[in-house]
Amino acid sequence: MEPLGTVTLLLGVCLSCLILFAITKSRTQGKGRLPPGPTPLPLVGNIFQLKTNFLDKTLQQLSEKYGSVFTVHFGGERVVVLHGYDVIKEALIDRADEFAPRGSLPLADDVNIGRGKPFDPTFLLSCAPSNVICAIVFGDHFEYHDETFLALMDRLNENFMVFSSPWGQVYNIFPSLMNLIPGPHHKVATNNQKLGEFVSEATKQHKDTLDPNSPRDFIDCFLIRMEQEKNNGASEFSPENLLISVLDLFVAGTETTSTTLRYGLLALQKHPEVEDPASPGPATTATAMEPLGTVTLLLGVCLSCLILFAIARSRTQGKGRLPPGPTPLPLVGNILQLKTNFLDKTLQQLSEKYGSVFTVHFGGERVVVLHGYDVIKEALIDRADEFAPRGSLPLADNVNKGRGSIIFSNGDRWKQLRRFALTTLRNFGMGKKSIEERIQEEAHCAPSNVICAIVFGDHFEYHDETFLALMDRLNENFMVFSSPWGQVYNIFPSLMNLIPGPHHKVATNNQKLGEFVSEATKQHKDTLDPNSPRDFIDCFLIRMEQEKNNGASEFSPENLLISVLDLFVAGTETTSTTLRYGLLALQKHPEVEAKVHEEIDRVIGRARAPCIADRGQMPYTDAVIHEIQRFISLVPLSLPHAVAKDTPFRQYTIPKGTTIIPVLTSVLHDSKEFPNPTEFDPQHFLNKDGTFRKSDYFMPFSAGKRICAGEGLARMELFLFLTSILQHFKLKPLQDPKDIDLSPLMSSTGSFPRPYRLCVIPR
């Protein structure tokens, strides 16, 4: 569909403003000296200035204008953006408590291969890390052909895509409006519901077989804790929080690793001049879904506003001495200045004008942006407590519906559930040999059994329909979150709920994922042995039983479902996307792949499987994995933070409740730390003598009190999966490596490689 002209769009905006300003009161925001930023339009904030598919690029552009801390408005939500190492470290590490709260994310809240033939590695690179999460959470893994597992993967992937899509970005700016608008952002809630059902079933099975003296997995541990705190009215260990915690683990532990590897393989195909010449292969054209234009989407939003804003009231926000930023327009904020598909680039441009701390308006929501290492370090590390709260993300809020989430909840609920998840993961071997063995088993299955089967024309193992559907839903949700639909939903959630579109898939996918989790929970209940917990669900069920008389316990069936979904989403789609990006990067840079092959042959050989102890003797491979994560900047803007009270920050005063965006890309692509930051170069993490070089600027997992709970697991997965693949295979790009495009398909909530196919040749 050909998008309508800009004149028509602006006319619609003007008409909307004329009507809305006559019948509504503007949203009052907390007083403060907010950072500078682009001037927001009414309702839509700065959405027209943000490229939702590449939000990190847009924010980078804004940082060039407004500095490392600036304010943008996502619809009516103001957001402070942190751009660059200094400000991100200051906020997330130095002042971690202040910046620890999780900002609002409406879309998440609402859900709370033949013989030598080319193939798309997305599926395979998603299954393996997700199965590792399954082993930790459920005490068992799935065959790759299991229908339940496939459905789980599908929903996790879909949710991850939606969150990073323009639809997800716009949802987070205008959550109320986007709830009225059809689109892919609705898939997040649907997917989460299905994921929740899956977790609930698993929890039920854990309860039935729970042995409190021998927890088997995360669910067992959670159930045991629930039982222990059943008389604690303030406990966060509830079935609802168990559900959300499991989903958090899945999301954080899958897509990150998968995408990093996918990007890495693509990059390694880019430089054939160093690699042995490969035999010519068939030319393959990869087709990709063309994202719906932001202009067309926003036109629908503006037209909807004419009707809906006559009966809507604006949310209130405190005032402060806010950082500078572009002047927001009524209603829309700075939306016209933000490219939602590449928001990080837009924010970078704004930082150049307004400095490292600036203010933008997403619709009526003001946001303080932190851009650059210094301000991000100051906020997230040096002042971690102040910046620890999670900011609002309507698309996520719409999914979670107030249930306890490891990723998105705040306060004591977040502290209880995060502490429990970390403890349980450690008890079941995260960073220890037991979980390493599970990853090795999955890594062996993926490259040796699955990819070999594809290369030699045999049937591949992961054909379970449930598993395939699961993978599909996870991927779809992740895409929707980063799409324009997701972006608009986060601006106008109520409106977007009434409008058809891919954003509705999030809820549908989540529903299916919930059914999957519910069934698994049910099976756990049936076989639960409280004395011998097998996995996360068993632990959660045991904790539920222990706290069953505690009216305030957070260990409930609902929280069990959400916790499991959190684990799935965080542990599947993220790892998967990282792996996909990694394989793509390696195809573009065959000289890098060749050096990794040499190091693998020298340190590991071909007779045994890689183990995590090998990493210390393989500085080049370790540097390659770090460079994949740095280069792709998988979560360019982190997840939103917030401040729980009026917070002095540098020369500004950020009002209580203001959303904070630390632009992690501004740290990972800082030219002072990484020369030629836009180039894929493992030398960024190597000393002159070839030893591995650590960097404080390496923040792919964020920093401070909200740093990814599964960082250790993800690092193990990436190393073992990638080395296992390259131990057995050589990548064969289907085009001249210099023509391989490593630029992301979209870059906002998440950064995604463009779809591709590749061949792998047995070594």
GUGUVO-877164 format. One line per field, with one value per residue (C-alpha): residue number from 1; residue in one letter; x, y, z. Coordinates in steps of 0.05 Angstrom, whole numbers. Each point is the difference from the previous one (the first is absolute). Layout:
BEGIN
n: (NUM,...)
res: (a,...)
px: (X,...)
py: (Y,...)
pz: (Z,...)
//
This chain:
BEGIN
n: (1,2,3,4,5,6,7,8,9,10,11,12,13,14,15,16,17,18,19,20,21,22,23,24,25,26,27,28,29,30,31,32,33,34,35,36,37,38,39,40,41,42,43,44,45,46,47,48,49,50,51,52,53,54,55,56,57,58,59,60,61,62,63,64,65,66,67,68,69,70,71,72,73,74,75,76,77,78,79,80,81,82,83,84,85,86,87,88,89,90,91,92,93,94,95,96,97,98,99,100,101,102,103,104,105,106,107,108,109,110,111,112,113,114,115,116,117,118,119,120,121,122,123,124,125,126,127,128,129,130,131,132,133,134,135,136,137,138,139,140,141,142,143,144,145,146,147,148,149,150,151,152,153,154,155,156,157,158,159,160,161,162,163,164,165,166,167,168,169,170,171,172,173,174,175,176,177,178,179,180,181,182,183,184,185,186,187,188,189,190,191,192,193,194,195,196,197,198,199,200,201,202,203,204,205,206,207,208,209,210,211,212,213,214,215,216,217,218,219,220,221,222,223,224,225,226,227,228,229,230,231,232,233,234,235,236,237,238,239,240,241,242,243,244,245,246,247,248,249,250,251,252,253,254,255,256,257,258,259,260,261,262,263,264,265,266,267,268,269,270,271,272,273,274,275,276,277,278,279,280,281,282,283,284,285,286,287,288,289,290,291,292,293,294,295,296,297,298,299,300,301,302,303,304,305,306,307,308,309,310,311,312,313,314,315,316,317,318,319,320,321,322,323,324,325,326,327,328,329,330,331,332,333,334,335,336,337,338,339,340,341,342,343,344,345,346,347,348,349,350,351,352,353,354,355,356,357,358,359,360,361,362,363,364,365,366,367,368,369,370,371,372,373,374,375,376,377,378,379,380,381,382,383,384,385,386,387,388,389,390,391,392,393,394,395,396,397,398,399,400,401,402,403,404,405,406,407,408,409,410,411,412,413,414,415,416,417,418,419,420,421,422,423,424,425,426,427,428,429,430,431,432,433,434,435,436,437,438,439,440,441,442,443,444,445,446,447,448,449,450,451,452,453,454,455,456,457,458,459,460,461,462,463,464,465,466,467,468,469,470,471,472,473,474,475,476,477,478,479,480,481,482,483,484,485,486,487,488,489,490,491,492,493,494,495,496,497,498,499,500,501,502,503,504,505,506,507,508,509,510,511,512,513,514,515,516,517,518,519,520,521,522,523,524,525,526,527,528,529,530,531,532,533,534,535,536,537,538,539,540,541,542,543,544,545,546,547,548,549,550,551,552,553,554,555,556,557,558,559,560,561,562,563,564,565,566,567,568,569,570,571,572,573,574,575,576,577,578,579,580,581,582,583,584,585,586,587,588,589,590,591,592,593,594,595,596,597,598,599,600,601,602,603,604,605,606,607,608,609,610,611,612,613,614,615,616,617,618,619,620,621,622,623,624,625,626,627,628,629,630,631,632,633,634,635,636,637,638,639,640,641,642,643,644,645,646,647,648,649,650,651,652,653,654,655,656,657,658,659,660,661,662,663,664,665,666,667,668,669,670,671,672,673,674,675,676,677,678,679,680,681,682,683,684,685,686,687,688,689,690,691,692,693,694,695,696,697,698,699,700,701,702,703,704,705,706,707,708,709,710,711,712,713,714,715,716,717,718,719,720,721,722,723,724,725,726,727,728,729,730,731,732,733,734,735,736,737,738,739,740,741,742,743,744,745,746,747,748,749,750,751,752,753,754,755,756,757,758,759,760,761,762,763)
res: (m,e,p,l,g,t,v,t,l,l,l,g,v,c,l,s,c,l,i,l,f,a,i,t,k,s,r,t,q,g,k,g,r,l,p,p,g,p,t,p,l,p,l,v,g,n,i,f,q,l,k,t,n,f,l,d,k,t,l,q,q,l,s,e,k,y,g,s,v,f,t,v,h,f,g,g,e,r,v,v,v,l,h,g,y,d,v,i,k,e,a,l,i,d,r,a,d,e,f,a,p,r,g,s,l,p,l,a,d,d,v,n,i,g,r,g,k,p,f,d,p,t,f,l,l,s,c,a,p,s,n,v,i,c,a,i,v,f,g,d,h,f,e,y,h,d,e,t,f,l,a,l,m,d,r,l,n,e,n,f,m,v,f,s,s,p,w,g,q,v,y,n,i,f,p,s,l,m,n,l,i,p,g,p,h,h,k,v,a,t,n,n,q,k,l,g,e,f,v,s,e,a,t,k,q,h,k,d,t,l,d,p,n,s,p,r,d,f,i,d,c,f,l,i,r,m,e,q,e,k,n,n,g,a,s,e,f,s,p,e,n,l,l,i,s,v,l,d,l,f,v,a,g,t,e,t,t,s,t,t,l,r,y,g,l,l,a,l,q,k,h,p,e,v,e,d,p,a,s,p,g,p,a,t,t,a,t,a,m,e,p,l,g,t,v,t,l,l,l,g,v,c,l,s,c,l,i,l,f,a,i,a,r,s,r,t,q,g,k,g,r,l,p,p,g,p,t,p,l,p,l,v,g,n,i,l,q,l,k,t,n,f,l,d,k,t,l,q,q,l,s,e,k,y,g,s,v,f,t,v,h,f,g,g,e,r,v,v,v,l,h,g,y,d,v,i,k,e,a,l,i,d,r,a,d,e,f,a,p,r,g,s,l,p,l,a,d,n,v,n,k,g,r,g,s,i,i,f,s,n,g,d,r,w,k,q,l,r,r,f,a,l,t,t,l,r,n,f,g,m,g,k,k,s,i,e,e,r,i,q,e,e,a,h,c,a,p,s,n,v,i,c,a,i,v,f,g,d,h,f,e,y,h,d,e,t,f,l,a,l,m,d,r,l,n,e,n,f,m,v,f,s,s,p,w,g,q,v,y,n,i,f,p,s,l,m,n,l,i,p,g,p,h,h,k,v,a,t,n,n,q,k,l,g,e,f,v,s,e,a,t,k,q,h,k,d,t,l,d,p,n,s,p,r,d,f,i,d,c,f,l,i,r,m,e,q,e,k,n,n,g,a,s,e,f,s,p,e,n,l,l,i,s,v,l,d,l,f,v,a,g,t,e,t,t,s,t,t,l,r,y,g,l,l,a,l,q,k,h,p,e,v,e,a,k,v,h,e,e,i,d,r,v,i,g,r,a,r,a,p,c,i,a,d,r,g,q,m,p,y,t,d,a,v,i,h,e,i,q,r,f,i,s,l,v,p,l,s,l,p,h,a,v,a,k,d,t,p,f,r,q,y,t,i,p,k,g,t,t,i,i,p,v,l,t,s,v,l,h,d,s,k,e,f,p,n,p,t,e,f,d,p,q,h,f,l,n,k,d,g,t,f,r,k,s,d,y,f,m,p,f,s,a,g,k,r,i,c,a,g,e,g,l,a,r,m,e,l,f,l,f,l,t,s,i,l,q,h,f,k,l,k,p,l,q,d,p,k,d,i,d,l,s,p,l,m,s,s,t,g,s,f,p,r,p,y,r,l,c,v,i,p,r)
px: (0,29,8,-39,39,32,-47,-61,31,17,-70,-28,45,-20,-74,10,35,-55,-53,40,24,-71,-26,58,46,74,36,35,70,44,40,74,58,-5,54,-9,-32,-42,-66,-56,-67,-64,-20,53,61,62,-25,6,73,16,12,-31,35,68,-14,72,25,-52,19,73,-16,-39,58,46,-47,-22,57,8,-62,-62,-76,-47,-74,-30,-71,-18,56,63,64,69,52,70,50,72,41,10,-73,-24,53,-17,-74,-1,62,23,-73,-30,-53,-28,-4,-18,-77,-26,-32,-68,-2,-74,6,36,-45,-62,25,39,302,24,67,44,-61,-8,-45,-25,35,-52,-39,59,35,-63,-14,66,3,-75,10,54,-52,-50,50,11,-73,-36,54,-2,10,-42,13,6,-62,-44,-62,-5,72,-6,-61,37,59,-47,-35,64,31,-63,-4,74,-11,-62,35,54,-46,-29,-66,31,35,-63,-40,50,-13,-76,-22,-72,-8,34,-45,-56,39,7,71,55,10,-62,37,43,-58,-26,68,11,-66,19,70,-33,-44,62,35,-63,-5,74,-11,-58,42,55,-48,-25,71,34,50,18,65,24,-19,10,-3,-20,-75,12,41,-53,-55,40,10,-75,-15,52,-31,-73,-14,38,-51,55,33,13,2,-67,-25,-7,72,25,-32,30,69,2,-20,54,53,-22,-1,67,35,-20,-5,64,45,-35,2,73,20,-42,33,68,-8,-21,60,47,-26,20,76,18,69,29,-41,14,-38,-68,-32,-54,-70,-69,-24,-55,-43,-25,-67,-18,-65,-4,-17,-62,20,-1,-35,-60,-3,3,-54,-47,21,-15,-68,-17,21,-55,-52,34,31,-69,-11,70,38,75,46,35,74,44,41,74,62,0,57,-7,-29,-40,-64,-59,-63,-67,-25,53,61,63,-28,10,75,11,11,-31,32,69,-12,71,25,-50,19,73,-14,-38,58,46,-45,-23,56,6,-63,-62,-75,-46,-75,-32,-70,-17,53,65,62,70,53,70,49,72,42,11,-73,-24,53,-17,-74,-1,63,23,-72,-31,-53,-28,-6,-18,-76,-28,-31,-68,-5,-75,6,33,-47,-59,26,19,-64,32,27,69,54,74,13,-55,-24,25,9,1,-34,57,53,-32,-10,67,37,-37,14,74,5,-36,41,63,-25,-14,68,1,74,13,15,-70,-30,62,-15,-71,24,52,-54,-43,59,19,-71,-7,64,14,-69,-44,44,34,-68,-17,66,-4,-74,-24,-59,18,-16,-36,-65,-48,-59,-11,73,-1,-63,31,62,-42,-42,61,32,-63,-11,72,-9,-66,31,53,-48,-37,-63,33,28,-68,-33,47,-23,-75,-15,-74,-11,43,-40,-59,39,16,72,59,6,-59,42,41,-60,-20,70,7,-64,26,67,-37,-39,66,29,-65,2,72,-16,-57,46,49,-53,-20,71,27,47,11,64,29,-18,19,-5,-25,-74,11,35,-55,-54,36,6,-75,-17,46,-34,-71,-24,35,-52,53,43,24,6,-66,-20,-7,69,28,-29,28,68,5,-20,52,53,-22,-2,65,36,-23,-12,57,52,-28,3,71,20,-34,35,66,-4,-17,59,47,-23,19,68,27,69,-28,-33,66,37,-55,7,75,-8,-52,44,60,-34,-58,12,-54,-3,-36,-55,17,-6,-4,70,26,-22,60,47,-37,7,-15,-66,-19,15,-43,-60,9,6,-64,-37,32,-11,-73,-21,-58,-41,22,-39,2,-68,-28,21,-35,14,-41,7,21,73,56,42,57,-28,-72,-56,-37,-71,-25,-27,36,20,75,29,74,23,46,21,33,45,11,16,41,57,45,-1,-11,35,-44,-59,-46,48,0,70,19,63,-44,7,72,65,60,28,-64,-27,-72,-14,-57,-39,-45,-38,-24,-73,-42,-36,-11,30,-16,-56,-40,56,-24,-10,21,65,43,-45,-2,76,7,-51,31,70,-21,-50,44,63,-39,-27,68,35,-40,-17,25,-49,-13,-33,-48,25,64,16,11,-73,-26,-40,12,-45,-60,-69,-24,32,-42,-20,42,49,-14,42,-31,-26,53,17,68,35,44,55,24,73)
py: (0,67,46,65,63,39,58,-44,-29,68,25,-58,17,73,-18,-47,53,52,-48,-30,65,26,-59,-27,24,-9,-50,30,-25,1,63,-6,26,-53,-11,35,-35,10,37,-51,6,-8,-73,-31,33,-8,-62,33,14,-72,-57,-57,-55,31,36,-4,36,55,9,3,57,36,-9,35,60,-2,-35,-65,11,26,-5,-28,-11,-67,23,30,-35,39,-41,20,-32,-17,-3,-20,-38,55,16,-72,-22,58,-18,-76,-16,59,18,-68,4,66,-25,-73,5,-28,51,-14,-43,-4,-57,-43,23,-21,-70,-3,-363,-57,-25,61,45,69,8,54,-10,39,-61,-43,56,14,-71,-16,58,-7,-74,19,45,-58,-44,51,20,-65,-51,-29,20,-10,-35,51,-29,3,40,34,22,25,41,28,21,31,43,22,21,36,39,20,25,39,34,26,17,70,-28,-17,68,39,-43,20,73,-3,-62,21,19,-61,-45,25,-9,-68,-22,-51,29,-37,-66,12,-9,-60,-33,14,-31,-64,2,9,-61,-40,23,-12,-72,-11,29,-46,-60,25,8,-71,-28,51,-24,61,-34,-11,57,-18,68,72,-15,-49,53,52,-46,-18,75,12,-53,30,69,-20,37,62,50,41,-58,8,-76,-13,-42,63,21,-70,4,68,-20,-61,40,52,-54,-28,68,23,-66,-18,57,35,-60,-20,70,9,-65,16,67,-31,-51,55,42,-59,-8,70,-7,-59,26,-32,-64,-59,8,-32,-37,39,-11,14,71,10,61,10,33,42,28,74,38,44,72,43,56,-44,-28,68,27,-53,20,73,-15,-43,55,45,-47,-27,61,32,-49,-12,33,11,-32,45,9,39,61,9,34,-44,-7,38,-31,13,39,-49,12,-6,-71,-32,25,-10,-58,36,6,-72,-57,-57,-55,26,38,-7,38,56,6,2,59,35,-12,37,62,-5,-37,-67,11,26,-4,-24,-10,-64,26,30,-41,36,-42,17,-30,-18,-3,-21,-41,54,17,-72,-24,56,-17,-76,-18,58,17,-68,5,65,-23,-73,6,-27,52,-7,-42,-5,-58,-42,27,-20,-72,-8,33,19,-69,-10,2,-10,50,52,3,49,7,-59,-45,9,-9,-65,-31,20,-25,-66,-8,14,-47,-56,8,-4,-61,-34,15,66,11,-71,-66,-28,54,-2,-73,17,53,-48,-52,50,28,-69,-14,65,0,-75,-32,55,40,-63,-29,62,-1,-75,0,-39,18,50,-16,63,-12,-1,44,28,21,31,39,23,25,35,37,22,28,34,35,25,28,34,34,32,15,66,-34,-14,70,32,-47,25,71,-13,-67,11,22,-54,-53,20,1,-65,-14,-46,28,-43,-62,14,-15,-60,-28,12,-36,-61,5,4,-63,-35,22,-18,-70,-8,26,-49,-58,25,2,-71,-25,49,-26,57,-33,-3,60,-11,70,70,-19,-52,52,51,-51,-19,74,9,-56,29,68,-23,34,65,46,47,-54,12,-75,-12,-41,65,23,-69,5,70,-19,-60,43,52,-54,-26,68,24,-66,-21,55,45,-56,-25,69,10,-67,16,67,-32,-51,55,42,-60,-10,71,-8,-68,21,4,-68,-30,25,-29,-67,2,15,-54,-52,21,2,-49,-42,-43,-58,32,51,71,16,66,-10,7,73,24,-31,28,76,10,-39,36,66,-20,-15,65,37,-32,25,69,8,-21,37,-49,44,69,41,-50,-9,65,20,51,41,-14,70,69,-13,51,-23,44,70,-24,-25,-59,-5,-63,-51,27,-55,-6,-28,-19,-5,-61,8,66,-40,-61,45,52,20,19,-72,-37,30,-5,-21,-14,-52,-73,-11,-50,42,45,-53,-21,28,8,-65,-37,-8,17,72,16,64,37,23,-71,6,-45,-27,71,19,13,-33,-15,-36,-63,-55,-53,33,-59,-50,40,6,-75,-14,47,-29,-74,6,41,-41,-65,24,25,-63,-42,47,53,55,10,66,1,67,39,16,73,3,-29,54,0,60,-20,-11,43,28,26,-47,-53,-3,-53,-27,0,-69,-42,-70,-34,-66,-37,-46,-57,12)
pz: (0,-21,61,0,-10,56,-12,11,63,29,-17,40,58,-2,-2,58,40,-13,27,56,30,3,41,41,54,-13,41,60,10,60,6,-10,-40,-54,-51,-67,-59,-62,8,6,-37,39,12,-45,32,-43,-37,-69,13,20,-48,40,-39,15,64,25,-62,9,73,-20,-47,54,49,-50,5,73,35,38,43,-35,3,-53,3,-21,-9,67,36,12,-2,21,-46,24,-57,10,50,52,11,-5,50,47,-2,-3,41,43,18,-12,55,-27,-71,14,-7,-65,-46,-30,-63,-18,-49,51,57,-38,-12,63,-523,-57,-23,-7,-10,30,61,46,68,40,24,20,36,40,20,33,50,14,17,50,34,-2,35,55,9,-14,16,-71,-72,-62,-65,-56,-33,62,-19,68,-2,-72,18,60,-43,-51,52,35,-66,-23,65,-4,-71,19,58,-46,-57,-13,25,67,4,-15,49,54,-17,-7,37,11,-73,-28,40,-45,-65,-34,-14,16,70,23,-14,62,47,-38,-2,73,18,-36,31,67,-11,-17,64,41,-24,15,69,13,-18,45,58,-8,4,45,51,44,21,-71,-47,-73,-33,4,6,57,37,-11,24,62,14,-10,53,48,-6,-5,66,-21,-26,-33,-36,-74,-10,-32,-58,-41,12,-14,-68,-16,26,-44,-61,17,2,-68,-34,28,-11,-71,-48,23,-13,-64,-31,19,-34,-62,-6,11,-55,-48,17,-10,-71,-18,-8,-45,-18,62,-3,-46,-66,4,-56,-36,29,-24,1,50,9,71,5,60,25,-17,63,-2,-9,61,-38,-17,70,32,-46,28,70,-13,-30,59,48,-29,30,62,31,9,57,25,56,1,51,49,6,47,-15,8,-27,-61,-50,-65,-62,-63,10,3,-40,36,6,-44,36,-42,-40,-66,16,20,-49,38,-42,17,64,24,-61,11,73,-20,-44,55,49,-48,8,72,34,36,43,-35,1,-55,1,-25,-9,68,36,14,-1,23,-46,24,-57,9,48,53,13,-6,48,48,-1,-5,39,45,19,-13,56,-26,-72,14,-9,-65,-45,-33,-62,-16,-48,54,54,-43,-2,73,26,66,15,29,-53,10,-55,5,72,52,75,48,-51,-49,55,25,-68,-28,62,-4,-74,9,60,-36,-63,41,38,-66,-26,-37,-6,26,-34,3,-44,-44,-13,-19,-49,-28,-11,-37,-38,-23,-22,-39,-43,-1,-5,-26,-47,-25,-15,-40,-37,-17,-16,61,43,54,72,20,-37,58,-20,70,4,-69,16,65,-36,-52,51,40,-63,-23,66,1,-70,17,61,-45,-57,-13,25,66,4,-13,50,53,-15,-8,33,11,-72,-30,37,-44,-65,-38,-13,15,70,20,-15,63,44,-42,0,74,13,-38,35,66,-17,-15,67,37,-28,21,69,6,-17,51,54,-16,9,51,54,50,23,-69,-43,-73,-28,7,0,55,43,-12,17,64,19,-16,48,54,-6,-12,65,-16,-30,-27,-31,-70,-13,-35,-61,-39,18,-14,-70,-12,29,-46,-59,20,1,-68,-32,31,-10,-69,-51,24,-4,-65,-33,24,-30,-66,-4,19,-57,-48,23,-7,-72,-16,33,-20,23,70,-8,-24,62,45,-36,12,74,8,-34,42,68,-6,-61,-32,48,58,11,22,74,35,29,-72,-3,41,-51,-60,3,-74,2,64,-34,-60,45,37,-66,-26,62,-3,-75,-3,64,8,47,-23,51,57,32,30,70,44,62,63,27,-23,-17,-10,-58,-23,-8,-5,45,-29,28,34,-49,-61,-49,-12,-64,4,-73,5,-73,20,46,-44,-60,36,-46,58,25,-65,-61,-62,43,-58,-28,21,28,55,12,42,55,-11,27,-46,26,-19,70,15,19,48,-8,49,-61,-15,23,-45,63,26,68,72,39,-62,-36,-34,51,-50,-22,22,-34,-65,-1,8,-54,-50,10,-1,-57,-46,12,-10,-67,-25,26,-49,-57,-46,-20,-74,-18,-59,-25,-3,73,-16,-21,65,37,75,12,43,-28,57,62,58,56,-34,-57,-53,-57,-68,-20,-34,-22,3,-15,49,-23,45,20)
//
